Amino acid sequence: MAHFWKLGGAVEVAADRHQGASNYLWVDGHVSNHPFEETFDWNRRFDRWDPGTAAEP
C-alpha cells in the first residue's frame, strides 16, 4: 500500500523486475514507462504513487 511508505512501511514493489522499469497508466489515459526511482524517492520527498502529491514537481 503505497500511502504507507512514507510512514515507514516497506516498499512493496519489485523494482528490480522488468529491467528496472514499469509501465504506468495515468488518469488522463496515457501510458509511459519509468524506472521506479522516477516515481518514488523518499530521500527527495518525491512520490508519484500518492494521489495527494502526484502532480507536484
C-alpha distance matrix in Angstrom:
0.0 3.8 5.6 5.8 7.3 10.5 10.9 11.4 8.4 8.9 8.1 7.3 9.6 13.2 14.8 18.2 18.4 20.4 22.5 19.7 18.8 17.0 18.0 16.2 17.3 17.8 18.6 22.2 22.3 22.9 21.2 21.3 20.7 19.2 18.5 15.1 17.0 18.0 14.6 13.1 15.4 14.9 18.7 19.6 17.1 16.2 12.8 13.2 9.5 10.0 12.4 14.4 15.4 15.2 19.0 20.1 22.1
3.8 0.0 3.8 5.4 5.4 8.1 9.8 10.6 8.5 8.9 7.2 7.8 9.1 12.8 13.5 17.1 17.8 19.6 21.2 18.0 17.0 15.4 16.4 14.4 15.8 15.9 16.9 20.4 20.8 21.0 19.4 19.1 18.5 16.6 16.0 12.5 14.0 14.7 11.2 9.6 12.0 11.7 15.5 16.1 13.5 12.4 9.1 9.6 6.2 6.9 9.9 11.8 12.2 11.9 15.7 16.6 18.4
5.6 3.8 0.0 3.8 5.7 6.8 7.9 10.0 8.7 10.6 9.9 11.1 12.8 16.5 17.0 20.7 21.5 23.3 24.7 21.4 20.3 18.8 19.5 17.0 17.9 17.3 17.6 21.1 22.1 22.7 21.7 21.5 21.3 19.4 19.0 15.5 16.4 16.8 13.2 11.3 13.3 12.1 15.8 16.2 13.0 12.6 9.4 10.5 7.4 6.0 8.8 9.7 10.7 11.6 15.2 15.7 18.1
5.8 5.4 3.8 0.0 3.8 5.6 5.2 6.7 5.2 7.9 8.5 10.2 12.7 16.3 17.1 20.6 21.7 24.0 25.4 22.1 21.6 20.4 21.7 19.7 21.0 20.7 21.3 24.8 25.6 26.0 24.7 24.3 23.6 21.4 20.3 16.6 17.3 18.4 15.2 12.6 13.8 11.9 15.4 16.7 13.7 14.1 11.5 13.4 10.5 9.6 12.6 13.1 13.8 14.9 18.5 18.6 20.7
7.3 5.4 5.7 3.8 0.0 3.8 5.4 5.4 4.5 6.0 5.9 8.7 10.8 14.1 14.3 17.7 19.4 21.8 22.7 19.2 19.0 18.5 20.2 18.5 20.5 20.3 21.5 24.8 25.5 25.4 23.7 22.7 21.6 19.0 17.5 13.7 14.0 15.6 12.7 9.7 10.3 8.5 12.0 13.6 11.2 11.6 9.5 11.9 9.7 9.6 13.3 13.8 13.5 14.2 17.9 17.5 19.0
10.5 8.1 6.8 5.6 3.8 0.0 3.8 5.4 6.9 9.1 9.2 12.4 14.1 17.3 17.0 20.4 22.3 24.5 25.1 21.4 21.2 20.8 22.4 20.4 22.2 21.5 22.4 25.6 26.8 26.6 25.2 24.1 23.3 20.4 19.0 15.4 14.8 16.1 13.5 10.2 10.0 7.2 10.3 11.7 8.8 10.2 8.9 12.1 10.7 9.7 13.2 12.7 12.0 13.7 16.9 15.9 17.5
10.9 9.8 7.9 5.2 5.4 3.8 0.0 3.8 5.8 9.1 10.7 13.5 16.0 19.2 19.4 22.7 24.5 27.1 27.8 24.3 24.2 23.7 25.3 23.4 25.0 24.4 25.0 28.3 29.5 29.6 28.3 27.4 26.6 23.8 22.4 18.6 18.3 19.8 17.1 13.8 13.6 10.5 13.2 15.0 12.2 14.0 12.6 15.5 13.7 12.3 15.5 14.8 14.9 16.8 20.1 19.1 21.0
11.4 10.6 10.0 6.7 5.4 5.4 3.8 0.0 3.8 6.5 8.8 11.8 14.5 17.3 17.7 20.5 22.7 25.5 26.2 22.7 23.2 23.1 25.2 23.8 25.8 25.7 26.8 30.1 30.9 30.7 28.9 27.8 26.4 23.5 21.5 17.8 17.4 19.6 17.3 13.8 13.1 10.1 12.6 15.2 13.2 14.9 13.8 16.8 14.9 14.4 18.0 17.8 17.4 18.9 22.2 21.3 22.6
8.4 8.5 8.7 5.2 4.5 6.9 5.8 3.8 0.0 3.8 6.5 8.7 11.9 14.7 15.8 18.7 20.4 23.3 24.4 21.1 21.5 21.1 23.1 21.9 23.8 24.1 25.3 28.7 29.1 29.1 27.2 26.3 24.9 22.3 20.4 16.6 17.1 19.3 16.7 13.6 13.8 11.6 14.6 17.0 15.0 15.8 14.0 16.3 13.8 13.8 17.3 17.8 17.8 18.7 22.3 22.0 23.5
8.9 8.9 10.6 7.9 6.0 9.1 9.1 6.5 3.8 0.0 3.8 5.9 9.0 11.4 12.6 15.2 17.0 20.1 21.2 18.0 18.9 18.7 21.2 20.5 22.9 23.7 25.3 28.6 28.6 28.2 25.9 24.8 22.9 20.4 18.1 14.5 15.2 17.9 15.6 12.7 13.0 11.6 14.5 17.0 15.7 16.0 14.3 16.3 13.9 14.9 18.5 19.6 19.2 19.4 23.0 22.9 23.9
8.1 7.2 9.9 8.5 5.9 9.2 10.7 8.8 6.5 3.8 0.0 3.8 5.8 8.5 9.3 12.4 14.0 16.9 17.9 14.7 15.2 15.0 17.5 16.9 19.5 20.4 22.3 25.5 25.4 24.7 22.3 21.0 19.1 16.6 14.4 10.8 11.9 14.4 12.2 9.6 10.6 10.3 13.5 15.4 14.2 13.7 11.8 13.4 11.1 12.9 16.4 18.0 17.2 16.8 20.5 20.5 21.3
7.3 7.8 11.1 10.2 8.7 12.4 13.5 11.8 8.7 5.9 3.8 0.0 3.8 6.6 8.8 11.6 12.3 15.2 17.0 14.2 14.6 13.8 16.2 16.0 18.3 19.9 21.8 25.1 24.4 24.0 21.3 20.5 18.6 16.7 14.8 11.5 13.7 15.9 13.6 11.9 13.6 13.8 17.1 18.7 17.5 16.5 14.1 14.8 12.0 14.2 17.2 19.4 19.1 18.2 21.9 22.6 23.5
9.6 9.1 12.8 12.7 10.8 14.1 16.0 14.5 11.9 9.0 5.8 3.8 0.0 3.8 5.5 8.7 9.1 11.6 13.4 10.7 10.9 10.2 12.8 13.1 15.9 17.7 20.2 23.1 22.2 21.3 18.4 17.2 15.1 13.3 11.4 8.4 11.2 13.4 11.4 10.5 12.7 13.9 17.0 18.2 17.4 15.7 13.5 13.5 11.2 14.2 17.1 19.6 18.9 17.3 20.7 21.6 22.1
13.2 12.8 16.5 16.3 14.1 17.3 19.2 17.3 14.7 11.4 8.5 6.6 3.8 0.0 3.8 5.5 5.8 9.0 10.6 8.5 9.7 9.8 13.1 14.4 17.5 19.8 22.6 25.2 23.9 22.6 19.3 17.8 15.0 13.4 11.1 9.0 11.9 14.4 13.3 12.7 14.5 16.1 18.6 20.0 19.9 18.1 16.3 16.3 14.5 17.8 20.5 23.1 22.1 20.3 23.5 24.3 24.4
14.8 13.5 17.0 17.1 14.3 17.0 19.4 17.7 15.8 12.6 9.3 8.8 5.5 3.8 0.0 3.8 5.6 8.1 8.6 5.5 7.0 8.3 11.9 13.3 16.8 18.8 21.9 24.2 23.1 21.3 18.0 15.9 12.8 10.6 7.7 5.8 8.5 11.1 10.8 10.5 12.0 14.3 16.4 17.4 17.8 15.8 14.6 14.6 13.7 17.2 20.0 22.4 20.8 18.8 21.7 22.2 21.8
18.2 17.1 20.7 20.6 17.7 20.4 22.7 20.5 18.7 15.2 12.4 11.6 8.7 5.5 3.8 0.0 3.8 6.8 6.5 4.7 7.7 9.9 13.6 15.8 19.3 21.6 25.0 27.0 25.6 23.5 19.9 17.7 14.2 12.3 9.2 8.7 10.8 13.6 14.0 13.9 14.9 17.2 18.8 20.0 20.9 19.0 18.2 18.2 17.5 21.0 23.7 26.1 24.4 22.3 25.1 25.6 24.8
18.4 17.8 21.5 21.7 19.4 22.3 24.5 22.7 20.4 17.0 14.0 12.3 9.1 5.8 5.6 3.8 0.0 3.8 5.6 5.4 7.2 8.3 11.8 14.4 17.7 20.5 23.9 25.8 23.9 22.0 18.3 16.4 13.1 12.3 10.1 10.1 13.1 15.1 15.1 15.7 17.4 19.9 21.8 22.7 23.2 21.0 19.6 18.9 18.0 21.6 23.9 26.8 25.4 22.9 25.7 26.7 26.1
20.4 19.6 23.3 24.0 21.8 24.5 27.1 25.5 23.3 20.1 16.9 15.2 11.6 9.0 8.1 6.8 3.8 0.0 3.8 5.4 5.8 6.8 9.7 13.0 16.2 19.2 22.7 24.1 22.0 19.7 16.0 14.1 10.7 10.8 9.5 10.8 13.8 15.0 15.4 16.8 18.8 21.8 23.6 24.0 24.6 21.9 20.6 19.3 18.7 22.5 24.4 27.4 25.9 23.0 25.4 26.7 25.9
22.5 21.2 24.7 25.4 22.7 25.1 27.8 26.2 24.4 21.2 17.9 17.0 13.4 10.6 8.6 6.5 5.6 3.8 0.0 3.8 5.7 8.5 11.5 14.7 18.2 20.8 24.5 25.7 23.8 21.1 17.4 14.8 11.1 10.5 8.6 10.6 12.7 14.1 15.4 16.7 18.2 21.3 22.6 22.9 24.1 21.5 20.8 19.9 19.9 23.7 25.7 28.4 26.5 23.7 25.8 26.7 25.4
19.7 18.0 21.4 22.1 19.2 21.4 24.3 22.7 21.1 18.0 14.7 14.2 10.7 8.5 5.5 4.7 5.4 5.4 3.8 0.0 3.8 7.1 10.7 13.2 16.9 19.1 22.7 24.1 22.7 20.2 16.6 13.9 10.2 8.4 5.6 6.9 9.1 10.8 12.0 13.0 14.4 17.5 18.9 19.2 20.3 17.8 17.3 16.6 16.7 20.4 22.7 25.2 23.2 20.6 22.8 23.4 22.3
18.8 17.0 20.3 21.6 19.0 21.2 24.2 23.2 21.5 18.9 15.2 14.6 10.9 9.7 7.0 7.7 7.2 5.8 5.7 3.8 0.0 3.8 7.1 9.6 13.3 15.5 19.2 20.4 19.0 16.4 12.8 10.1 6.5 5.2 3.9 6.1 8.9 9.4 10.1 12.2 14.3 17.6 19.4 19.1 19.8 16.8 15.8 14.4 14.7 18.5 20.3 23.0 21.1 18.1 20.2 21.2 20.2
17.0 15.4 18.8 20.4 18.5 20.8 23.7 23.1 21.1 18.7 15.0 13.8 10.2 9.8 8.3 9.9 8.3 6.8 8.5 7.1 3.8 0.0 3.8 6.4 9.9 12.6 16.1 17.6 15.9 13.7 10.1 8.3 5.5 5.7 6.3 7.2 10.7 10.5 10.0 12.4 15.3 18.4 20.7 20.2 20.2 17.0 15.3 13.2 13.0 16.8 18.2 21.3 19.9 16.7 18.8 20.5 20.1
18.0 16.4 19.5 21.7 20.2 22.4 25.3 25.2 23.1 21.2 17.5 16.2 12.8 13.1 11.9 13.6 11.8 9.7 11.5 10.7 7.1 3.8 0.0 3.8 6.7 9.7 13.3 14.4 12.4 10.2 6.5 5.5 4.4 6.5 8.9 9.9 13.1 11.9 11.1 14.1 17.4 20.4 22.9 21.9 21.6 18.1 16.1 13.2 13.1 16.7 17.3 20.6 19.5 16.0 17.7 20.0 19.8
16.2 14.4 17.0 19.7 18.5 20.4 23.4 23.8 21.9 20.5 16.9 16.0 13.1 14.4 13.3 15.8 14.4 13.0 14.7 13.2 9.6 6.4 3.8 0.0 3.8 6.2 9.8 11.4 9.9 8.3 5.4 5.4 6.2 7.4 10.1 10.3 13.1 11.3 9.6 12.7 16.3 19.1 21.8 20.5 19.6 16.1 13.7 10.4 10.3 13.6 13.8 17.1 16.2 12.7 14.4 17.0 17.3
17.3 15.8 17.9 21.0 20.5 22.2 25.0 25.8 23.8 22.9 19.5 18.3 15.9 17.5 16.8 19.3 17.7 16.2 18.2 16.9 13.3 9.9 6.7 3.8 0.0 3.8 6.8 8.3 6.4 6.0 4.5 6.9 9.1 10.9 13.8 13.9 16.6 14.5 12.4 15.5 19.2 21.7 24.5 23.0 21.7 18.2 15.5 11.9 11.6 14.2 13.3 16.9 16.6 13.1 14.3 17.5 18.3
17.8 15.9 17.3 20.7 20.3 21.5 24.4 25.7 24.1 23.7 20.4 19.9 17.7 19.8 18.8 21.6 20.5 19.2 20.8 19.1 15.5 12.6 9.7 6.2 3.8 0.0 3.8 5.4 5.4 5.6 6.1 8.1 10.9 12.1 15.1 15.0 17.0 14.3 12.1 15.2 18.8 21.1 23.8 21.9 20.3 16.8 14.3 10.5 10.8 12.7 11.1 14.3 14.0 10.5 11.1 14.6 15.7
18.6 16.9 17.6 21.3 21.5 22.4 25.0 26.8 25.3 25.3 22.3 21.8 20.2 22.6 21.9 25.0 23.9 22.7 24.5 22.7 19.2 16.1 13.3 9.8 6.8 3.8 0.0 3.8 5.3 7.5 9.3 11.7 14.7 15.8 18.7 18.2 20.1 17.4 14.9 17.6 21.1 22.9 25.8 23.7 21.7 18.5 15.8 12.1 12.2 12.9 10.4 13.4 13.9 10.9 11.1 14.9 16.7
22.2 20.4 21.1 24.8 24.8 25.6 28.3 30.1 28.7 28.6 25.5 25.1 23.1 25.2 24.2 27.0 25.8 24.1 25.7 24.1 20.4 17.6 14.4 11.4 8.3 5.4 3.8 0.0 3.8 5.9 9.0 11.6 15.1 16.6 20.0 20.1 21.8 18.7 16.8 19.9 23.2 25.3 27.9 25.5 23.8 20.5 18.2 14.5 15.3 16.1 13.5 16.1 16.2 13.1 12.3 16.0 17.4
22.3 20.8 22.1 25.6 25.5 26.8 29.5 30.9 29.1 28.6 25.4 24.4 22.2 23.9 23.1 25.6 23.9 22.0 23.8 22.7 19.0 15.9 12.4 9.9 6.4 5.4 5.3 3.8 0.0 3.8 6.7 10.0 13.5 15.8 19.2 19.7 21.8 19.0 17.3 20.5 24.0 26.4 29.1 27.0 25.5 22.0 19.6 15.8 16.1 17.7 15.5 18.6 18.7 15.3 15.2 18.8 19.8
22.9 21.0 22.7 26.0 25.4 26.6 29.6 30.7 29.1 28.2 24.7 24.0 21.3 22.6 21.3 23.5 22.0 19.7 21.1 20.2 16.4 13.7 10.2 8.3 6.0 5.6 7.5 5.9 3.8 0.0 3.8 6.7 10.4 12.9 16.6 17.6 19.6 16.7 15.6 19.1 22.5 25.3 27.6 25.5 24.5 20.8 18.8 15.1 16.0 18.1 16.5 19.5 18.9 15.2 14.9 18.2 18.5
21.2 19.4 21.7 24.7 23.7 25.2 28.3 28.9 27.2 25.9 22.3 21.3 18.4 19.3 18.0 19.9 18.3 16.0 17.4 16.6 12.8 10.1 6.5 5.4 4.5 6.1 9.3 9.0 6.7 3.8 0.0 3.8 7.0 9.9 13.5 14.7 17.1 14.5 13.6 17.2 20.6 23.5 25.9 24.1 23.4 19.7 17.7 14.1 14.8 17.5 16.7 20.0 19.1 15.3 15.8 18.7 18.7
21.3 19.1 21.5 24.3 22.7 24.1 27.4 27.8 26.3 24.8 21.0 20.5 17.2 17.8 15.9 17.7 16.4 14.1 14.8 13.9 10.1 8.3 5.5 5.4 6.9 8.1 11.7 11.6 10.0 6.7 3.8 0.0 3.8 6.6 10.3 12.1 14.2 11.5 11.4 15.1 18.2 21.5 23.5 21.7 21.5 17.7 16.3 13.1 14.3 17.4 17.3 20.2 18.6 14.9 15.4 17.7 17.1
20.7 18.5 21.3 23.6 21.6 23.3 26.6 26.4 24.9 22.9 19.1 18.6 15.1 15.0 12.8 14.2 13.1 10.7 11.1 10.2 6.5 5.5 4.4 6.2 9.1 10.9 14.7 15.1 13.5 10.4 7.0 3.8 0.0 3.8 7.1 9.5 11.8 9.9 10.4 13.8 16.6 20.0 21.9 20.5 20.8 17.2 16.0 13.3 14.4 17.9 18.5 21.4 19.6 16.0 17.1 18.9 17.9
19.2 16.6 19.4 21.4 19.0 20.4 23.8 23.5 22.3 20.4 16.6 16.7 13.3 13.4 10.6 12.3 12.3 10.8 10.5 8.4 5.2 5.7 6.5 7.4 10.9 12.1 15.8 16.6 15.8 12.9 9.9 6.6 3.8 0.0 3.8 6.3 8.0 6.2 7.3 10.5 13.0 16.6 18.2 16.9 17.4 14.0 13.2 11.2 12.6 16.1 17.4 19.9 17.7 14.4 15.8 16.9 15.7
18.5 16.0 19.0 20.3 17.5 19.0 22.4 21.5 20.4 18.1 14.4 14.8 11.4 11.1 7.7 9.2 10.1 9.5 8.6 5.6 3.9 6.3 8.9 10.1 13.8 15.1 18.7 20.0 19.2 16.6 13.5 10.3 7.1 3.8 0.0 3.8 5.4 5.6 7.2 9.3 11.1 14.6 16.1 15.4 16.4 13.4 13.0 12.0 13.1 16.6 18.7 20.9 18.5 15.8 17.6 18.2 16.8
15.1 12.5 15.5 16.6 13.7 15.4 18.6 17.8 16.6 14.5 10.8 11.5 8.4 9.0 5.8 8.7 10.1 10.8 10.6 6.9 6.1 7.2 9.9 10.3 13.9 15.0 18.2 20.1 19.7 17.6 14.7 12.1 9.5 6.3 3.8 0.0 3.8 5.4 5.3 6.2 8.4 11.6 13.6 13.4 13.9 11.1 10.3 9.9 10.3 13.8 16.3 18.5 16.3 14.0 16.5 16.9 16.1
17.0 14.0 16.4 17.3 14.0 14.8 18.3 17.4 17.1 15.2 11.9 13.7 11.2 11.9 8.5 10.8 13.1 13.8 12.7 9.1 8.9 10.7 13.1 13.1 16.6 17.0 20.1 21.8 21.8 19.6 17.1 14.2 11.8 8.0 5.4 3.8 0.0 3.8 5.4 5.3 5.8 9.5 10.6 10.3 11.5 9.0 9.6 10.1 11.5 14.4 17.1 18.6 15.8 14.0 16.1 15.7 14.3
18.0 14.7 16.8 18.4 15.6 16.1 19.8 19.6 19.3 17.9 14.4 15.9 13.4 14.4 11.1 13.6 15.1 15.0 14.1 10.8 9.4 10.5 11.9 11.3 14.5 14.3 17.4 18.7 19.0 16.7 14.5 11.5 9.9 6.2 5.6 5.4 3.8 0.0 3.8 6.0 7.4 11.1 12.3 10.7 11.6 8.3 8.8 8.3 10.7 13.5 15.5 17.0 14.1 11.7 13.2 13.1 11.5
14.6 11.2 13.2 15.2 12.7 13.5 17.1 17.3 16.7 15.6 12.2 13.6 11.4 13.3 10.8 14.0 15.1 15.4 15.4 12.0 10.1 10.0 11.1 9.6 12.4 12.1 14.9 16.8 17.3 15.6 13.6 11.4 10.4 7.3 7.2 5.3 5.4 3.8 0.0 3.8 7.0 10.1 12.3 11.0 10.6 7.1 6.0 5.0 6.9 9.9 12.0 13.9 11.3 8.9 11.3 11.6 11.2
13.1 9.6 11.3 12.6 9.7 10.2 13.8 13.8 13.6 12.7 9.6 11.9 10.5 12.7 10.5 13.9 15.7 16.8 16.7 13.0 12.2 12.4 14.1 12.7 15.5 15.2 17.6 19.9 20.5 19.1 17.2 15.1 13.8 10.5 9.3 6.2 5.3 6.0 3.8 0.0 3.8 6.4 9.2 8.6 8.0 5.4 4.6 6.1 7.0 9.3 12.4 13.6 11.2 9.9 12.8 12.3 12.2
15.4 12.0 13.3 13.8 10.3 10.0 13.6 13.1 13.8 13.0 10.6 13.6 12.7 14.5 12.0 14.9 17.4 18.8 18.2 14.4 14.3 15.3 17.4 16.3 19.2 18.8 21.1 23.2 24.0 22.5 20.6 18.2 16.6 13.0 11.1 8.4 5.8 7.4 7.0 3.8 0.0 3.8 5.5 5.6 6.1 5.1 6.5 9.2 10.4 11.9 15.2 15.6 12.8 12.3 14.8 13.4 12.7
14.9 11.7 12.1 11.9 8.5 7.2 10.5 10.1 11.6 11.6 10.3 13.8 13.9 16.1 14.3 17.2 19.9 21.8 21.3 17.5 17.6 18.4 20.4 19.1 21.7 21.1 22.9 25.3 26.4 25.3 23.5 21.5 20.0 16.6 14.6 11.6 9.5 11.1 10.1 6.4 3.8 0.0 3.8 5.4 4.8 6.1 7.3 10.9 11.4 12.0 15.5 15.3 12.8 13.4 16.0 14.3 14.2
18.7 15.5 15.8 15.4 12.0 10.3 13.2 12.6 14.6 14.5 13.5 17.1 17.0 18.6 16.4 18.8 21.8 23.6 22.6 18.9 19.4 20.7 22.9 21.8 24.5 23.8 25.8 27.9 29.1 27.6 25.9 23.5 21.9 18.2 16.1 13.6 10.6 12.3 12.3 9.2 5.5 3.8 0.0 3.8 5.5 7.7 10.2 13.6 14.9 15.3 18.6 18.0 15.2 15.9 18.0 15.6 14.8
19.6 16.1 16.2 16.7 13.6 11.7 15.0 15.2 17.0 17.0 15.4 18.7 18.2 20.0 17.4 20.0 22.7 24.0 22.9 19.2 19.1 20.2 21.9 20.5 23.0 21.9 23.7 25.5 27.0 25.5 24.1 21.7 20.5 16.9 15.4 13.4 10.3 10.7 11.0 8.6 5.6 5.4 3.8 0.0 3.8 5.3 8.8 11.9 14.0 14.3 17.1 16.3 13.0 13.6 15.1 12.4 11.2
17.1 13.5 13.0 13.7 11.2 8.8 12.2 13.2 15.0 15.7 14.2 17.5 17.4 19.9 17.8 20.9 23.2 24.6 24.1 20.3 19.8 20.2 21.6 19.6 21.7 20.3 21.7 23.8 25.5 24.5 23.4 21.5 20.8 17.4 16.4 13.9 11.5 11.6 10.6 8.0 6.1 4.8 5.5 3.8 0.0 3.8 6.4 9.9 11.6 11.2 14.0 12.9 9.9 11.1 13.0 10.5 10.5
16.2 12.4 12.6 14.1 11.6 10.2 14.0 14.9 15.8 16.0 13.7 16.5 15.7 18.1 15.8 19.0 21.0 21.9 21.5 17.8 16.8 17.0 18.1 16.1 18.2 16.8 18.5 20.5 22.0 20.8 19.7 17.7 17.2 14.0 13.4 11.1 9.0 8.3 7.1 5.4 5.1 6.1 7.7 5.3 3.8 0.0 3.8 6.7 9.1 9.5 12.0 11.8 8.4 8.4 10.4 8.5 8.2
12.8 9.1 9.4 11.5 9.5 8.9 12.6 13.8 14.0 14.3 11.8 14.1 13.5 16.3 14.6 18.2 19.6 20.6 20.8 17.3 15.8 15.3 16.1 13.7 15.5 14.3 15.8 18.2 19.6 18.8 17.7 16.3 16.0 13.2 13.0 10.3 9.6 8.8 6.0 4.6 6.5 7.3 10.2 8.8 6.4 3.8 0.0 3.8 5.3 5.9 8.8 9.3 6.7 6.2 9.3 8.7 9.7
13.2 9.6 10.5 13.4 11.9 12.1 15.5 16.8 16.3 16.3 13.4 14.8 13.5 16.3 14.6 18.2 18.9 19.3 19.9 16.6 14.4 13.2 13.2 10.4 11.9 10.5 12.1 14.5 15.8 15.1 14.1 13.1 13.3 11.2 12.0 9.9 10.1 8.3 5.0 6.1 9.2 10.9 13.6 11.9 9.9 6.7 3.8 0.0 3.8 5.6 7.2 8.9 6.7 4.2 7.4 8.3 9.5
9.5 6.2 7.4 10.5 9.7 10.7 13.7 14.9 13.8 13.9 11.1 12.0 11.2 14.5 13.7 17.5 18.0 18.7 19.9 16.7 14.7 13.0 13.1 10.3 11.6 10.8 12.2 15.3 16.1 16.0 14.8 14.3 14.4 12.6 13.1 10.3 11.5 10.7 6.9 7.0 10.4 11.4 14.9 14.0 11.6 9.1 5.3 3.8 0.0 3.8 6.3 8.8 8.1 6.4 10.1 11.4 13.2
10.0 6.9 6.0 9.6 9.6 9.7 12.3 14.4 13.8 14.9 12.9 14.2 14.2 17.8 17.2 21.0 21.6 22.5 23.7 20.4 18.5 16.8 16.7 13.6 14.2 12.7 12.9 16.1 17.7 18.1 17.5 17.4 17.9 16.1 16.6 13.8 14.4 13.5 9.9 9.3 11.9 12.0 15.3 14.3 11.2 9.5 5.9 5.6 3.8 0.0 3.8 5.4 5.6 5.6 9.2 10.3 12.9
12.4 9.9 8.8 12.6 13.3 13.2 15.5 18.0 17.3 18.5 16.4 17.2 17.1 20.5 20.0 23.7 23.9 24.4 25.7 22.7 20.3 18.2 17.3 13.8 13.3 11.1 10.4 13.5 15.5 16.5 16.7 17.3 18.5 17.4 18.7 16.3 17.1 15.5 12.0 12.4 15.2 15.5 18.6 17.1 14.0 12.0 8.8 7.2 6.3 3.8 0.0 3.8 5.6 5.2 7.9 10.0 13.2
14.4 11.8 9.7 13.1 13.8 12.7 14.8 17.8 17.8 19.6 18.0 19.4 19.6 23.1 22.4 26.1 26.8 27.4 28.4 25.2 23.0 21.3 20.6 17.1 16.9 14.3 13.4 16.1 18.6 19.5 20.0 20.2 21.4 19.9 20.9 18.5 18.6 17.0 13.9 13.6 15.6 15.3 18.0 16.3 12.9 11.8 9.3 8.9 8.8 5.4 3.8 0.0 3.8 6.0 7.8 8.8 12.4
15.4 12.2 10.7 13.8 13.5 12.0 14.9 17.4 17.8 19.2 17.2 19.1 18.9 22.1 20.8 24.4 25.4 25.9 26.5 23.2 21.1 19.9 19.5 16.2 16.6 14.0 13.9 16.2 18.7 18.9 19.1 18.6 19.6 17.7 18.5 16.3 15.8 14.1 11.3 11.2 12.8 12.8 15.2 13.0 9.9 8.4 6.7 6.7 8.1 5.6 5.6 3.8 0.0 3.8 5.6 5.5 8.8
15.2 11.9 11.6 14.9 14.2 13.7 16.8 18.9 18.7 19.4 16.8 18.2 17.3 20.3 18.8 22.3 22.9 23.0 23.7 20.6 18.1 16.7 16.0 12.7 13.1 10.5 10.9 13.1 15.3 15.2 15.3 14.9 16.0 14.4 15.8 14.0 14.0 11.7 8.9 9.9 12.3 13.4 15.9 13.6 11.1 8.4 6.2 4.2 6.4 5.6 5.2 6.0 3.8 0.0 3.8 5.6 8.2
19.0 15.7 15.2 18.5 17.9 16.9 20.1 22.2 22.3 23.0 20.5 21.9 20.7 23.5 21.7 25.1 25.7 25.4 25.8 22.8 20.2 18.8 17.7 14.4 14.3 11.1 11.1 12.3 15.2 14.9 15.8 15.4 17.1 15.8 17.6 16.5 16.1 13.2 11.3 12.8 14.8 16.0 18.0 15.1 13.0 10.4 9.3 7.4 10.1 9.2 7.9 7.8 5.6 3.8 0.0 3.8 6.5
20.1 16.6 15.7 18.6 17.5 15.9 19.1 21.3 22.0 22.9 20.5 22.6 21.6 24.3 22.2 25.6 26.7 26.7 26.7 23.4 21.2 20.5 20.0 17.0 17.5 14.6 14.9 16.0 18.8 18.2 18.7 17.7 18.9 16.9 18.2 16.9 15.7 13.1 11.6 12.3 13.4 14.3 15.6 12.4 10.5 8.5 8.7 8.3 11.4 10.3 10.0 8.8 5.5 5.6 3.8 0.0 3.8
22.1 18.4 18.1 20.7 19.0 17.5 21.0 22.6 23.5 23.9 21.3 23.5 22.1 24.4 21.8 24.8 26.1 25.9 25.4 22.3 20.2 20.1 19.8 17.3 18.3 15.7 16.7 17.4 19.8 18.5 18.7 17.1 17.9 15.7 16.8 16.1 14.3 11.5 11.2 12.2 12.7 14.2 14.8 11.2 10.5 8.2 9.7 9.5 13.2 12.9 13.2 12.4 8.8 8.2 6.5 3.8 0.0
